[in-house]
Amino acid sequence: MSQNRQILDGIAERIQVIVNAETASVVLAESEGETVYYAAAIGKHAEWVLDKRVAAATSGLCGTAFQSDKPVLVCRTEGDRRVRQDHAKALGIETALAVPLYYEGKLLGALQAWNRTDGSLFDEEAERVLAAYASEVAPLVYQYQIAMK
C-alpha cells in the first residue's frame, strides 16, 4: 500500500471514530463529479465498497452530496430516495451521512458514514463534526489527488 493510500485510510479510520460509524469511507469525485470512486473504506462494509466506481447520478448518498454541494444527513434510510434502497436493505444501512469535500472551491469528493455502532441515528451534531473534519482534511485529499495524476 502506498503512503498516499495510507493517508486516505487514516482519514476513513478517523471518520469512523469521530461519528461512531460502523462503516466509513473517503469517496473521490472523478470526471468533474460525474463518477464516484470509493478510494478508502473501513469497517463492517468496507470490502463491499472499496475501489468501486459508479456514476454519481445513480450512486445515492454521495452523488446527492456532489450535486447539492451540501451535507446529506439521513436519519432513517428506509424510503429516503437520496439513498439507494437496494443497497440499504442488502447491507442493513439504517442511518447515513455524507459531507462533500472541497478545496479552494473544487469538489474533491465526500466523507461518508453508515450506521452508528451503538445503534443510534446520525444527527445534526454528527453532521457538524464530520463537516468540520472535511474542512480539516481537504488539503490532504487534494495533495493525494495531485500525487496520483
C-alpha contacts under 8 A as a table, 3 or more apart, distances in Angstrom:
res1	aa1	res2	aa2	distance
1	M	5	R	6.39
1	M	6	Q	6.91
2	S	5	R	5.21
2	S	6	Q	6.37
3	Q	6	Q	4.99
3	Q	7	I	6.54
4	N	7	I	5.27
4	N	8	L	6.95
4	N	144	Y	5.91
4	N	147	A	7.79
5	R	8	L	5.26
5	R	9	D	6.25
5	R	40	A	7.60
5	R	144	Y	7.89
6	Q	9	D	4.89
6	Q	10	G	6.01
7	I	10	G	5.10
7	I	11	I	6.35
7	I	140	L	7.67
8	L	11	I	5.00
8	L	12	A	6.31
8	L	26	V	6.69
8	L	39	A	7.32
8	L	40	A	5.77
8	L	141	V	7.25
9	D	12	A	5.08
9	D	13	E	6.21
9	D	26	V	7.95
9	D	40	A	5.34
9	D	41	A	6.66
9	D	42	I	7.41
10	G	13	E	5.00
10	G	14	R	6.19
11	I	14	R	5.10
11	I	15	I	6.23
11	I	26	V	7.24
11	I	137	V	7.58
12	A	15	I	5.07
12	A	16	Q	6.33
12	A	24	A	5.47
12	A	25	S	5.16
12	A	26	V	5.91
12	A	40	A	6.39
12	A	41	A	5.79
12	A	42	I	6.13
12	A	111	L	7.90
13	E	16	Q	5.17
13	E	17	V	6.52
13	E	24	A	7.13
13	E	41	A	7.94
13	E	42	I	6.29
14	R	17	V	5.08
14	R	18	I	6.13
15	I	18	I	5.34
15	I	19	V	6.16
15	I	20	N	7.80
15	I	21	A	7.41
15	I	24	A	6.01
15	I	25	S	7.70
15	I	111	L	7.67
15	I	112	Q	7.95
15	I	113	A	7.31
15	I	130	L	7.18
16	Q	19	V	5.84
16	Q	20	N	5.38
16	Q	21	A	4.67
16	Q	22	E	6.81
16	Q	23	T	6.58
16	Q	24	A	5.32
16	Q	42	I	7.57
16	Q	43	G	7.68
16	Q	113	A	7.18
17	V	20	N	5.05
17	V	21	A	6.86
18	I	21	A	7.99
18	I	129	V	7.35
18	I	130	L	7.56
19	V	113	A	7.75
19	V	116	R	7.35
19	V	122	F	7.94
19	V	126	A	5.71
19	V	129	V	7.44
19	V	130	L	7.18
20	N	116	R	5.31
20	N	117	T	5.87
20	N	118	D	7.60
21	A	24	A	6.27
21	A	43	G	7.93
21	A	113	A	5.82
21	A	114	W	5.94
21	A	115	N	5.52
21	A	116	R	4.29
21	A	117	T	5.56
22	E	43	G	5.47
22	E	44	K	5.67
22	E	45	H	7.89
22	E	113	A	7.54
22	E	114	W	6.13
22	E	115	N	5.48
22	E	116	R	5.53
22	E	117	T	5.12
23	T	41	A	7.13
23	T	42	I	5.71
23	T	43	G	4.29
23	T	44	K	5.39
23	T	45	H	5.85
23	T	46	A	6.39
23	T	113	A	5.73
23	T	114	W	5.24
23	T	115	N	6.97
24	A	41	A	5.58
24	A	42	I	5.49
24	A	43	G	6.46
24	A	46	A	7.54
24	A	111	L	7.60
24	A	112	Q	5.64
24	A	113	A	4.43
24	A	114	W	6.47
25	S	38	Y	6.82
25	S	39	A	7.56
25	S	40	A	5.43
25	S	41	A	4.10
25	S	42	I	6.46
25	S	46	A	7.63
25	S	111	L	5.99
25	S	112	Q	5.19
25	S	113	A	6.49
26	V	38	Y	6.19
26	V	39	A	5.85
26	V	40	A	5.08
26	V	41	A	6.37
26	V	109	G	7.53
26	V	110	A	6.19
26	V	111	L	4.92
26	V	112	Q	6.47
27	V	36	V	6.45
27	V	37	Y	5.44
27	V	38	Y	4.46
27	V	39	A	5.66
27	V	40	A	7.03
27	V	62	C	7.59
27	V	109	G	5.34
27	V	110	A	5.12
27	V	111	L	6.14
27	V	112	Q	7.28
28	L	36	V	5.95
28	L	37	Y	5.03
28	L	38	Y	6.36
28	L	39	A	6.41
28	L	108	L	5.84
28	L	109	G	4.01
28	L	110	A	6.41
29	A	32	E	6.61
29	A	33	G	4.57
29	A	34	E	7.08
29	A	35	T	5.91
29	A	36	V	5.24
29	A	37	Y	6.42
29	A	66	F	7.82
29	A	107	L	6.87
29	A	108	L	5.41
29	A	109	G	4.36
29	A	110	A	7.66
30	E	33	G	5.23
30	E	34	E	6.27
30	E	35	T	4.93
30	E	36	V	6.25
30	E	37	Y	6.89
31	S	34	E	5.31
31	S	35	T	5.95
32	E	35	T	7.67
32	E	107	L	7.75
33	G	36	V	6.99
33	G	56	A	6.87
33	G	66	F	6.51
33	G	107	L	7.16
33	G	109	G	7.57
34	E	55	A	5.98
34	E	56	A	5.19
34	E	57	A	7.27
35	T	53	R	6.62
35	T	54	V	5.69
35	T	55	A	4.57
35	T	56	A	4.96
36	V	53	R	5.53
36	V	54	V	5.33
36	V	55	A	6.05
36	V	56	A	5.39
36	V	59	S	7.19
36	V	62	C	7.26
36	V	63	G	7.07
36	V	109	G	7.67
37	Y	51	D	6.52
37	Y	52	K	5.79
37	Y	53	R	4.52
37	Y	54	V	6.78
38	Y	41	A	7.14
38	Y	49	V	6.20
38	Y	50	L	5.31
38	Y	51	D	5.10
38	Y	52	K	5.47
38	Y	53	R	6.62
39	A	50	L	6.29
39	A	51	D	5.53
39	A	52	K	7.88
40	A	50	L	6.01
40	A	51	D	7.35
41	A	46	A	4.84
41	A	47	E	7.62
41	A	49	V	7.16
41	A	50	L	5.74
42	I	45	H	7.38
42	I	46	A	4.83
43	G	46	A	5.32
45	H	48	W	5.31
45	H	49	V	6.84
45	H	91	L	7.57
46	A	49	V	5.57
46	A	50	L	5.76
47	E	50	L	5.41
49	V	52	K	5.62
54	V	58	T	7.29
54	V	59	S	6.11
55	A	58	T	5.59
55	A	59	S	6.01
55	A	63	G	7.86
56	A	59	S	5.01
56	A	60	G	7.41
56	A	62	C	7.11
56	A	63	G	4.25
56	A	64	T	7.71
56	A	66	F	7.60
57	A	60	G	7.30
57	A	63	G	5.75
57	A	64	T	7.75
58	T	63	G	7.04
58	T	84	R	7.98
59	S	62	C	6.45
59	S	63	G	5.40
59	S	84	R	7.07
60	G	63	G	5.45
60	G	64	T	6.12
60	G	81	R	7.97
60	G	82	R	5.47
60	G	83	V	4.68
60	G	84	R	5.05
61	L	64	T	5.12
61	L	65	A	6.30
61	L	72	V	7.02
61	L	82	R	5.61
61	L	83	V	5.24
61	L	84	R	7.47
61	L	97	L	7.72
61	L	98	A	6.51
62	C	65	A	4.92
62	C	66	F	6.09
62	C	98	A	6.14
62	C	99	V	8.00
62	C	100	P	7.78
62	C	110	A	6.50
62	C	112	Q	7.43
63	G	66	F	4.99
63	G	67	Q	6.13
64	T	67	Q	5.15
64	T	68	S	5.92
64	T	72	V	7.28
64	T	82	R	6.45
65	A	68	S	5.24
65	A	69	D	5.63
65	A	70	K	5.72
65	A	71	P	5.94
65	A	72	V	5.89
65	A	98	A	6.43
65	A	99	V	6.43
65	A	100	P	5.61
65	A	110	A	7.27
66	F	69	D	5.47
66	F	70	K	7.72
66	F	100	P	6.19
66	F	107	L	7.56
66	F	109	G	7.10
66	F	110	A	7.49
68	S	71	P	8.00
69	D	100	P	6.22
70	K	99	V	6.70
70	K	100	P	6.31
71	P	97	L	7.42
71	P	98	A	5.71
71	P	99	V	4.24
71	P	100	P	6.10
71	P	127	E	7.09
71	P	131	A	7.41
72	V	97	L	5.70
72	V	98	A	5.19
72	V	99	V	6.33
73	L	96	A	6.33
73	L	97	L	4.71
73	L	98	A	6.68
73	L	122	F	7.19
73	L	123	D	7.15
73	L	124	E	7.59
73	L	127	E	6.80
74	V	77	T	5.95
74	V	80	D	7.59
74	V	95	T	5.72
74	V	96	A	5.18
74	V	97	L	6.07
74	V	122	F	7.28
75	C	94	E	7.59
75	C	95	T	4.96
75	C	96	A	6.61
75	C	121	L	5.55
75	C	122	F	5.63
75	C	123	D	6.63
76	R	80	D	7.41
76	R	94	E	5.48
76	R	95	T	4.98
76	R	96	A	7.66
76	R	121	L	7.39
77	T	80	D	5.27
77	T	83	V	6.43
77	T	85	Q	7.62
77	T	88	A	6.98
77	T	93	I	6.92
77	T	94	E	5.16
77	T	95	T	5.56
77	T	96	A	7.09
78	E	85	Q	7.00
78	E	88	A	7.68
78	E	94	E	6.95
79	G	85	Q	7.10
80	D	83	V	5.83
80	D	85	Q	7.69
81	R	84	R	6.93
81	R	85	Q	7.46
83	V	88	A	7.15
84	R	87	H	5.48
84	R	88	A	6.21
85	Q	88	A	4.97
85	Q	89	K	6.00
86	D	89	K	5.40
86	D	90	A	6.10
87	H	90	A	5.09
87	H	91	L	5.95
87	H	93	I	7.73
88	A	91	L	5.40
88	A	92	G	5.54
88	A	93	I	4.58
88	A	94	E	6.97
89	K	92	G	5.13
89	K	93	I	6.58
90	A	93	I	7.98
93	I	96	A	7.19
93	I	114	W	6.23
93	I	115	N	5.96
94	E	114	W	7.64
94	E	115	N	6.01
94	E	121	L	7.94
95	T	114	W	6.04
95	T	115	N	4.98
95	T	116	R	7.48
95	T	121	L	5.73
95	T	122	F	6.12
96	A	112	Q	7.54
96	A	113	A	5.70
96	A	114	W	4.50
96	A	115	N	5.95
96	A	122	F	6.59
97	L	112	Q	5.64
97	L	113	A	5.23
97	L	114	W	6.58
97	L	122	F	6.93
97	L	127	E	6.99
98	A	110	A	6.27
98	A	111	L	5.56
98	A	112	Q	4.25
98	A	113	A	6.44
99	V	110	A	5.27
99	V	111	L	5.28
99	V	112	Q	6.48
99	V	127	E	7.51
99	V	130	L	6.84
99	V	131	A	5.95
99	V	134	A	7.20
100	P	107	L	7.38
100	P	108	L	7.76
100	P	109	G	5.81
100	P	110	A	4.11
100	P	111	L	6.49
100	P	131	A	7.97
100	P	134	A	7.59
101	L	107	L	6.12
101	L	108	L	5.42
101	L	109	G	5.01
101	L	110	A	4.76
101	L	111	L	6.81
101	L	134	A	5.75
101	L	135	S	7.16
101	L	138	A	6.23
102	Y	105	G	5.87
102	Y	106	K	5.34
102	Y	107	L	4.67
102	Y	108	L	5.41
102	Y	109	G	7.19
102	Y	134	A	7.92
102	Y	135	S	7.39
102	Y	138	A	6.19
103	Y	106	K	5.30
103	Y	107	L	6.78
103	Y	108	L	6.88
103	Y	135	S	7.95
103	Y	138	A	5.59
103	Y	139	P	6.41
103	Y	142	Y	6.82
108	L	138	A	7.78
108	L	141	V	7.33
108	L	142	Y	6.89
110	A	134	A	7.97
111	L	130	L	7.61
111	L	134	A	6.89
115	N	119	G	6.96
115	N	120	S	7.87
115	N	121	L	7.22
115	N	122	F	7.50
116	R	119	G	5.29
116	R	120	S	5.89
116	R	121	L	6.61
116	R	122	F	7.02
117	T	120	S	7.67
122	F	125	E	7.96
122	F	126	A	5.93
122	F	127	E	7.50
123	D	126	A	5.35
123	D	127	E	6.37
124	E	127	E	4.90
124	E	128	R	6.11
125	E	128	R	5.02
125	E	129	V	6.17
126	A	129	V	5.08
126	A	130	L	6.06
127	E	130	L	5.20
127	E	131	A	5.99
128	R	131	A	5.13
128	R	132	A	6.18
129	V	132	A	5.23
129	V	133	Y	6.26
130	L	133	Y	4.99
130	L	134	A	6.08
131	A	134	A	4.99
131	A	135	S	6.46
132	A	135	S	5.26
132	A	136	E	6.42
133	Y	136	E	4.93
133	Y	137	V	6.23
134	A	137	V	5.34
134	A	138	A	5.85
135	S	138	A	5.42
136	E	139	P	7.32
137	V	140	L	5.30
137	V	141	V	6.42
138	A	141	V	5.15
138	A	142	Y	6.08
139	P	142	Y	4.98
139	P	143	Q	6.18
140	L	143	Q	5.10
140	L	144	Y	6.23
141	V	144	Y	4.94
141	V	145	Q	6.28
142	Y	145	Q	5.16
142	Y	146	I	6.29
143	Q	146	I	5.05
143	Q	147	A	6.09
144	Y	147	A	5.12
144	Y	148	M	6.23
145	Q	148	M	5.16
145	Q	149	K	6.53
146	I	149	K	5.46
